[in-house]
């Protein structure tokens, strides 16, 4: 399992690439323990896992410019997101992973969602038809609410989420304690296996036909969107 903010190497021919976006600031927290299990599961599915620890990027909340809803080009702020988005676009599957903080996602994850979505992905939905999954860990509260927050953003980016039963939410407080959540770990196992199998089908179709099985008519919400956007208010 690679902990890096640089492109991964060593992916063998025919192997799937999973990219996990870790929103937790803790280098050895329960998210990491859960993702180690994900790596083990993926090994049996001929897939490799790379983790990006969002905390290591130069992310900051959107500023006061206020033109995000009216821009026709991606944000020019240099915060390390553009290379990461390119890697997300190259992966076969993505896992959004966060711990619960203050009844919601760990702070880095919402910042990443805002900066990547508003600043970049709305102009070119490069994650369309990627296979997506969500993983949430926490002590006891707000797992499902946090899961739904991430899931809605995965769906906003037109990714494909395979149903696997109950959400992949893991209960645990101390480091590694989530591994004792048998039902949660089983849901995680089912999610990862179904993600890998679906990603394999989609990749094989592209290799056989040279086309995306679920081609999308619209690539972005700006200059190619059929619905006119309102003009910005005058000062």
VOBA-1610 file (N, C-alpha, C; in pm, whole numbers, padded with zeros to 5 digits, always signed):
BEGIN
Unk+00086-00119+00000Unk+00000+00000+00000Unk+00089+00123+00000Unk+00063+00216-00089Unk+00150+00331-00107Unk+00091+00453-00040Unk+00165+00514+00053Unk+00122+00640+00115Unk+00201+00750+00046Unk+00137+00821-00043Unk+00211+00914-00126Unk+00119+01021-00181Unk+00178+01132-00223Unk+00105+01230-00302Unk+00169+01244-00439Unk+00247+01142-00477Unk+00305+01136-00609Unk+00248+01015-00681Unk+00252+01013-00816Unk+00196+00899-00888Unk+00258+00768-00844Unk+00173+00667-00828Unk+00221+00535-00788Unk+00292+00465-00903Unk+00374+00366-00870Unk+00447+00290-00970Unk+00431+00143-00941Unk+00467+00062-01038Unk+00471-00081-01016Unk+00340-00153-01042Unk+00242-00087-01101Unk+00117-00154-01132Unk+00139-00248-01249Unk+00111-00375-01229Unk+00136-00475-01331Unk+00034-00469-01443Unk+00064-00532-01558Unk-00028-00534-01671Unk-00160-00600-01632Unk-00269-00538-01670Unk-00398-00595-01645Unk-00452-00576-01505Unk-00373-00519-01417Unk-00417-00498-01280Unk-00498-00369-01271Unk-00598-00372-01186Unk-00679-00254-01162Unk-00607-00160-01066Unk-00635-00032-01077Unk-00579+00067-00988Unk-00690+00131-00906Unk-00682+00119-00774Unk-00772+00186-00681Unk-00697+00302-00617Unk-00766+00414-00604Unk-00709+00530-00537Unk-00800+00565-00420Unk-00743+00565-00300Unk-00820+00600-00180Unk-00783+00741-00136Unk-00884+00823-00115Unk-00865+00961-00069Unk-00893+00964+00080Unk-00787+00973+00157Unk-00796+00966+00303Unk-00808+01106+00361Unk-00927+01138+00415Unk-00950+01270+00469Unk-00908+01289+00613Unk-00860+01183+00678Unk-00818+01194+00817Unk-00679+01253+00828Unk-00655+01331+00933Unk-00522+01387+00955Unk-00431+01293+01032Unk-00483+01182+01081Unk-00405+01090+01164Unk-00333+00987+01078Unk-00200+00982+01085Unk-00124+00893+00997Unk-00142+00745+01026Unk-00191+00712+01146Unk-00211+00571+01180Unk-00346+00552+01249Unk-00445+00625+01202Unk-00578+00615+01261Unk-00657+00498+01206Unk-00782+00491+01243Unk-00866+00377+01203Unk-00890+00371+01053Unk-00892+00486+00985Unk-00904+00483+00840Unk-00789+00406+00778Unk-00668+00429+00826Unk-00551+00360+00772Unk-00560+00210+00799Unk-00604+00174+00919Unk-00617+00031+00950Unk-00721-00034+00859Unk-00830+00036+00832Unk-00932-00018+00742Unk-00878-00030+00600Unk-00801+00068+00556Unk-00749+00063+00420Unk-00642-00044+00403Unk-00574-00079+00509Unk-00483-00193+00501Unk-00560-00320+00471Unk-00677-00333+00529Unk-00762-00448+00499Unk-00811-00441+00354Unk-00842-00322+00308Unk-00882-00305+00168Unk-00772-00354+00075Unk-00648-00320+00108Unk-00536-00366+00025Unk-00532-00518+00017Unk-00554-00585+00130Unk-00554-00731+00132Unk-00664-00787+00045Unk-00781-00727+00051Unk-00894-00773-00028Unk-00866-00754-00177Unk-00811-00639-00211Unk-00784-00609-00352Unk-00677-00700-00411Unk-00585-00746-00328Unk-00481-00836-00378Unk-00543-00961-00440Unk-00655-01006-00383Unk-00724-01122-00438Unk-00808-01091-00560Unk-00820-00963-00594Unk-00896-00920-00711Unk-00806-00864-00821Unk-00677-00891-00812Unk-00580-00842-00911Unk-00587-00690-00923Unk-00582-00625-00809Unk-00591-00479-00806Unk-00492-00423-00704Unk-00443-00303-00732Unk-00349-00234-00644Unk-00416-00114-00580Unk-00373-00081-00459Unk-00429+00031-00386Unk-00321+00136-00361Unk-00355+00260-00391Unk-00271+00374-00355Unk-00354+00468-00269Unk-00294+00519-00163Unk-00363+00611-00073Unk-00304+00751-00089Unk-00392+00848-00098Unk-00352+00989-00091Unk-00403+01045+00040Unk-00312+01092+00121Unk-00348+01155+00248Unk-00371+01303+00220Unk-00496+01344+00216Unk-00531+01480+00177Unk-00466+01584+00266Unk-00438+01546+00389Unk-00374+01637+00484Unk-00238+01686+00431Unk-00173+01607+00347Unk-00041+01642+00297Unk-00044+01742+00182Unk-00163+01771+00129Unk-00174+01869+00021Unk-00182+02010+00077Unk-00164+02108-00010Unk-00170+02248+00031Unk-00312+02301+00012Unk-00407+02239+00078Unk-00547+02275+00060Unk-00588+02384+00156Unk-00673+02473+00108Unk-00734+02574+00193Unk-00875+02597+00141Unk-00967+02640+00225Unk-01104+02663+00178Unk-01109+02765+00066Unk-01216+02760-00014Unk-01234+02858-00120Unk-01231+02998-00060Unk-01172+03091-00133Unk-01155+03227-00086Unk-01274+03317-00118Unk-01256+03449-00101Unk-01367+03543-00113Unk-01392+03593-00254Unk-01327+03537-00358Unk-01342+03591-00493Unk-01487+03586-00540Unk-01560+03479-00506Unk-01703+03472-00532Unk-01744+03448-00674Unk-01650+03412-00763Unk-01688+03393-00902Unk-01696+03246-00943Unk-01695+03155-00846Unk-01692+03012-00877Unk-01810+02969-00964Unk-01929+03025-00937Unk-02047+02983-01010Unk-02059+03045-01149Unk-01963+03132-01185Unk-01974+03201-01313Unk-01847+03185-01397Unk-01749+03115-01345Unk-01626+03094-01421Unk-01650+02996-01535Unk-01569+03006-01639Unk-01572+02908-01748Unk-01441+02832-01758Unk-01351+02858-01663Unk-01222+02787-01661Unk-01193+02744-01517Unk-01116+02636-01502Unk-01082+02591-01367Unk-01009+02698-01287Unk-01014+02683-01155Unk-00948+02776-01065Unk-00798+02773-01087Unk-00736+02892-01082Unk-00593+02904-01108Unk-00509+02885-00981Unk-00572+02869-00865Unk-00497+02855-00740Unk-00411+02730-00744Unk-00284+02745-00715Unk-00190+02633-00718Unk-00184+02569-00580Unk-00264+02466-00560Unk-00268+02399-00430Unk-00242+02249-00440Unk-00190+02204-00553Unk-00158+02064-00571Unk-00273+01977-00616Unk-00390+02037-00642Unk-00506+01956-00678Unk-00502+01906-00821Unk-00452+01986-00914Unk-00458+01946-01054Unk-00388+01813-01078Unk-00266+01791-01029Unk-00203+01660-01048Unk-00282+01546-00984Unk-00343+01574-00868Unk-00422+01470-00802Unk-00545+01436-00884Unk-00611+01534-00940Unk-00728+01507-01023Unk-00690+01425-01145Unk-00574+01451-01202Unk-00527+01370-01315Unk-00509+01225-01273Unk-00459+01203-01153Unk-00441+01065-01103Unk-00575+01000-01074Unk-00670+01079-01023Unk-00805+01026-01002Unk-00867+00983-01134Unk-00845+01063-01238Unk-00900+01032-01370Unk-00837+00907-01429Unk-00713+00878-01392Unk-00644+00762-01446Unk-00677+00633-01371Unk-00731+00643-01251Unk-00761+00524-01171Unk-00886+00454-01222Unk-00896+00325-01191Unk-01016+00250-01225Unk-01127+00270-01123Unk-01090+00296-00999Unk-01189+00310-00893Unk-01136+00402-00785Unk-01229+00470-00717Unk-01194+00565-00613Unk-01271+00534-00486Unk-01203+00547-00372Unk-01268+00532-00242Unk-01250+00663-00166Unk-01362+00725-00130Unk-01359+00843-00044Unk-01367+00794+00100Unk-01266+00825+00180Unk-01257+00770+00315Unk-01234+00883+00416Unk-01313+00882+00523Unk-01295+00984+00626Unk-01337+00931+00762Unk-01282+00990+00864Unk-01329+00967+01000Unk-01434+01072+01032Unk-01513+01047+01137Unk-01616+01141+01180Unk-01554+01239+01280Unk-01571+01370+01252Unk-01527+01476+01343Unk-01644+01571+01363Unk-01681+01597+01485Unk-01786+01695+01511Unk-01914+01666+01437Unk-01954+01540+01432Unk-02077+01496+01367Unk-02072+01511+01215Unk-01954+01518+01156Unk-01940+01527+01011Unk-01802+01477+00970Unk-01767+01502+00844Unk-01638+01457+00793Unk-01523+01530+00861Unk-01408+01462+00871Unk-01286+01529+00914Unk-01263+01651+00825Unk-01214+01764+00880Unk-01215+01893+00809Unk-01150+01892+00672Unk-01048+01811+00651Unk-00979+01813+00523Unk-01067+01764+00409Unk-01157+01670+00437Unk-01239+01613+00330Unk-01336+01714+00270Unk-01414+01791+00349Unk-01501+01892+00287Unk-01423+01998+00209Unk-01304+02034+00259Unk-01223+02130+00187Unk-01181+02074+00051Unk-01141+01948+00051Unk-01104+01882-00075Unk-01223+01876-00170Unk-01339+01839-00120Unk-01458+01828-00204Unk-01492+01963-00267Unk-01487+02068-00186Unk-01518+02201-00237Unk-01416+02246-00340Unk-01287+02234-00306Unk-01183+02284-00395Unk-01175+02202-00524Unk-01188+02071-00515Unk-01179+01988-00635Unk-01304+02001-00721Unk-01420+02005-00657Unk-01544+02010-00733Unk-01572+02145-00793Unk-01576+02249-00707Unk-01607+02384-00754Unk-01495+02440-00841Unk-01373+02409-00805Unk-01260+02467-00877Unk-01217+02395-01002Unk-01252+02264-01014Unk-01200+02186-01126Unk-01303+02093-01191Unk-01362+02003-01113Unk-01439+01894-01172Unk-01567+01939-01239Unk-01623+02050-01201Unk-01747+02094-01265Unk-01724+02135-01410Unk-01600+02165-01447Unk-01571+02208-01583Unk-01548+02089-01677Unk-01506+01979-01621Unk-01480+01859-01702Unk-01495+01739-01610Unk-01606+01669-01620Unk-01637+01558-01529Unk-01556+01435-01564Unk-01426+01442-01535Unk-01335+01334-01572Unk-01356+01208-01489Unk-01436+01217-01382Unk-01462+01098-01301Unk-01588+01024-01346Unk-01653+01073-01450Unk-01773+01008-01501Unk-01747+00861-01530Unk-01831+00774-01474Unk-01828+00629-01493Unk-01708+00561-01429Unk-01635+00634-01343Unk-01542+00566-01254Unk-01624+00491-01150Unk-01570+00383-01099Unk-01637+00311-00992Unk-01601+00378-00860Unk-01703+00409-00778Unk-01680+00481-00655Unk-01730+00408-00533Unk-01667+00435-00420Unk-01709+00379-00292Unk-01679+00476-00179Unk-01744+00455-00065Unk-01730+00543+00050Unk-01703+00460+00174Unk-01608+00506+00255Unk-01572+00441+00380Unk-01569+00546+00490Unk-01637+00517+00603Unk-01642+00610+00715Unk-01610+00534+00844Unk-01525+00592+00926Unk-01495+00536+01057Unk-01527+00641+01164Unk-01557+00595+01284Unk-01583+00687+01393Unk-01620+00615+01520Unk-01626+00689+01626Unk-01649+00632+01758Unk-01789+00571+01771Unk-01894+00653+01743Unk-02028+00599+01758Unk-02132+00676+01678Unk-02113+00806+01656Unk-02220+00892+01608Unk-02196+00944+01466Unk-02306+00967+01395Unk-02309+01039+01267Unk-02236+00968+01153Unk-02219+00839+01162Unk-02157+00765+01053Unk-02238+00776+00925Unk-02368+00748+00935Unk-02452+00743+00815Unk-02465+00881+00753Unk-02481+00986+00836Unk-02489+01122+00783Unk-02361+01159+00707Unk-02248+01122+00766Unk-02120+01151+00700Unk-02106+01069+00573Unk-02149+00944+00578Unk-02145+00858+00458Unk-02229+00920+00347Unk-02348+00967+00380Unk-02436+01026+00279Unk-02376+01151+00216Unk-02305+01229+00298Unk-02239+01348+00246Unk-02138+01311+00137Unk-02056+01213+00165Unk-01956+01170+00066Unk-02022+01104-00053Unk-02123+01020-00026Unk-02191+00950-00134Unk-02253+01048-00233Unk-02316+01153-00183Unk-02377+01251-00272Unk-02273+01317-00362Unk-02154+01340-00310Unk-02050+01399-00393Unk-01995+01301-00495Unk-01988+01173-00459Unk-01949+01071-00556Unk-02050+01066-00670Unk-02179+01070-00636Unk-02283+01067-00738Unk-02284+01196-00821Unk-02257+01309-00757Unk-02250+01435-00831Unk-02148+01427-00943Unk-02040+01356-00919Unk-01936+01340-01020Unk-01964+01226-01116Unk-02090+01175-01114Unk-02138+01076-01211Unk-02063+00945-01206Unk-02014+00914-01088Unk-01947+00786-01069Unk-02051+00676-01047Unk-02007+00552-01060Unk-02096+00437-01046Unk-02068+00372-00911Unk-02171+00358-00831Unk-02158+00302-00696Unk-02231+00169-00691Unk-02159+00057-00679Unk-02226-00072-00673Unk-02287-00096-00535Unk-02412-00133-00531Unk-02475-00166-00403Unk-02411-00289-00343Unk-02397-00289-00210Unk-02331-00402-00144Unk-02395-00434-00009Unk-02516-00386+00013Unk-02580-00408+00143Unk-02577-00282+00225Unk-02548-00294+00354Unk-02540-00176+00440Unk-02417-00092+00406Unk-02418+00037+00440Unk-02302+00123+00411Unk-02176+00073+00481Unk-02062+00106+00423Unk-01934+00069+00483Unk-01897+00172+00589Unk-01961+00159+00706Unk-01932+00244+00820Unk-01878+00155+00932Unk-01766+00195+00988Unk-01695+00114+01086Unk-01690+00186+01220Unk-01721+00114+01325Unk-01723+00171+01460Unk-01593+00138+01532Unk-01532+00240+01589Unk-01410+00220+01665Unk-01356+00352+01715Unk-01290+00350+01830Unk-01234+00471+01889Unk-01081+00464+01892Unk-01028+00366+01962Unk-00882+00350+01967Unk-00829+00301+01832Unk-00700+00325+01808Unk-00639+00284+01683Unk-00657+00134+01659Unk-00706+00099+01541Unk-00723-00039+01504Unk-00851-00103+01554Unk-00927-00031+01634Unk-01046-00088+01695Unk-01154-00121+01590Unk-01152-00052+01477Unk-01252-00080+01373Unk-01240-00223+01319Unk-01123-00282+01332Unk-01104-00418+01282Unk-01188-00518+01360Unk-01234-00480+01478Unk-01318-00568+01559Unk-01466-00553+01527Unk-01499-00456+01442Unk-01638-00438+01399Unk-01666-00537+01286Unk-01713-00655+01322Unk-01724-00763+01225Unk-01823-00731+01113Unk-01938-00676+01148Unk-02037-00646+01045Unk-01987-00534+00953Unk-01927-00430+01012Unk-01874-00322+00930Unk-01765-00369+00837Unk-01675-00455+00886Unk-01568-00506+00802Unk-01622-00596+00691Unk-01729-00668+00720Unk-01790-00750+00615Unk-01851-00663+00507Unk-01915-00551+00545Unk-01969-00461+00445Unk-01857-00399+00361Unk-01745-00368+00426Unk-01630-00315+00353Unk-01578-00417+00253Unk-01569-00542+00296Unk-01522-00648+00206Unk-01613-00661+00085Unk-01743-00661+00108Unk-01838-00674-00003Unk-01826-00555-00098Unk-01814-00435-00041Unk-01803-00317-00126Unk-01682-00325-00216Unk-01567-00359-00159Unk-01443-00359-00234Unk-01446-00464-00345Unk-01497-00582-00315Unk-01503-00688-00416Unk-01595-00649-00530Unk-01712-00594-00497Unk-01805-00555-00603Unk-01750-00438-00684Unk-01680-00346-00619Unk-01616-00238-00693Unk-01514-00293-00792Unk-01432-00386-00747Unk-01328-00442-00834Unk-01389-00518-00952Unk-01492-00595-00927Unk-01553-00672-01035Unk-01620-00581-01138Unk-01687-00476-01090Unk-01749-00382-01183Unk-01644-00306-01262Unk-01539-00262-01195Unk-01432-00190-01264Unk-01368-00278-01372Unk-01356-00408-01344Unk-01300-00501-01442Unk-01389-00510-01565Unk-01520-00518-01545Unk-01614-00525-01658Unk-01604-00399-01744Unk-01600-00283-01679Unk-01595-00158-01753Unk-01463-00145-01830Unk-01353-00186-01768Unk-01225-00177-01837Unk-01221-00273-01956Unk-01267-00396-01939Unk-01265-00493-02048Unk-01351-00446-02165Unk-01461-00381-02134Unk-01545-00328-02243Unk-01471-00221-02320Unk-01402-00132-02250Unk-01325-00028-02319Unk-01216-00088-02405Unk-01148-00191-02353Unk-01039-00252-02428Unk-01091-00325-02551Unk-01208-00384-02542Unk-01264-00460-02654Unk-01325-00369-02760Unk-01389-00261-02718Unk-01465-00177-02810Unk-01403-00042-02838Unk-01313+00003-02750Unk-01258+00136-02764Unk-01353+00245-02724Unk-01464+00208-02657Unk-01564+00306-02617Unk-01605+00283-02474Unk-01658+00390-02411Unk-01708+00381-02276Unk-01846+00317-02278Unk-01868+00219-02191Unk-01996+00150-02187Unk-02110+00243-02153Unk-02083+00346-02073Unk-02187+00439-02030Unk-02146+00581-02067Unk-02132+00606-02196Unk-02088+00737-02242Unk-02186+00844-02197Unk-02131+00961-02159Unk-02212+01071-02108Unk-02217+01182-02212Unk-02335+01238-02234Unk-02351+01342-02335Unk-02283+01472-02296Unk-02285+01503-02167Unk-02233+01631-02122Unk-02110+01608-02035Unk-02004+01681-02066Unk-01879+01662-01993Unk-01862+01760-01879Unk-01932+01872-01882Unk-01915+01972-01778Unk-02040+02054-01760Unk-02039+02140-01660Unk-02157+02222-01629Unk-02139+02367-01670Unk-02044+02398-01755Unk-02022+02536-01790Unk-02049+02559-01939Unk-01945+02567-02020Unk-01965+02607-02159Unk-02039+02503-02241Unk-02051+02377-02191Unk-02123+02275-02267Unk-02256+02238-02204Unk-02296+02310-02102Unk-02421+02280-02033Unk-02538+02338-02110Unk-02646+02258-02137Unk-02758+02309-02216Unk-02845+02409-02140Unk-02828+02420-02009Unk-02909+02512-01929Unk-02829+02638-01904Unk-02885+02752-01940Unk-02814+02879-01924Unk-02800+02912-01776Unk-02681+02959-01738Unk-02657+02999-01599Unk-02695+03145-01581Unk-02741+03182-01462Unk-02775+03322-01438Unk-02651+03410-01442Unk-02668+03532-01488Unk-02556+03625-01490Unk-02523+03669-01349Unk-02396+03699-01321Unk-02361+03745-01186Unk-02428+03877-01154Unk-02462+03893-01026Unk-02524+04017-00983Unk-02424+04132-00992Unk-02475+04247-01027Unk-02388+04364-01031Unk-02363+04413-00888Unk-02251+04475-00866Unk-02213+04519-00732Unk-02307+04630-00684
//
